[in-house]
Amino acid sequence: MITNHWKNLKRDIEFNISQHTFPSEYYLGFSTTAPAEDGTGVSEPTQLSYARKPIGTWEAQTEPGVAKNLNSIVFNETTGAWGTLTHLVIFDALTEGNLLMSCELAIPRIINQENMTLTAPIRSITIAQEGGESEVQTTL
């Protein structure tokens, strides 16, 4: 799902409507609820051990308009329950910020104890651009 904020940002930059710029970094997180297109509805874990992580470098694929994460993204070890993670979320800031994209996890992750670590492997997050539309997918 692509948020209205991302659609408007792309429009404004592509058509020189305003002086906005694309984020210099993108941050990966998780939600226990389905985000809405207006950017609301995100419920990130509230445990102190949870924090969004920078995605880092994207790698262009041979398929036009497709990029994948080039780095493995490792989340902090849990210090308690995070709940059932159902969605991957991408923001433009480490805290607060704007939700840009989200997608449902292939398999919800139940984080109900300490000492668990989540990792998004290399090339597990895909951003696809087609016909002016963006889409995010994951193999997580």
GIJOSUL-V209567 format. One line per field, one symbol per residue. psi: psi as a letter, one per 20 degrees, with the letter a starting at -180 (. if undefined). Layout:
psi->???
This chain:
psi->pprhggghggghghjlhrkqqqqiqqppaqqjroqrhjirjpnqqiqhipqqqphcpqpqrhppjpqqpiqpopqqpqjapiaophqpqprjqhqcappgqrqpqgoqoonjrrkqppporpkippppppkiqqqpqqj.
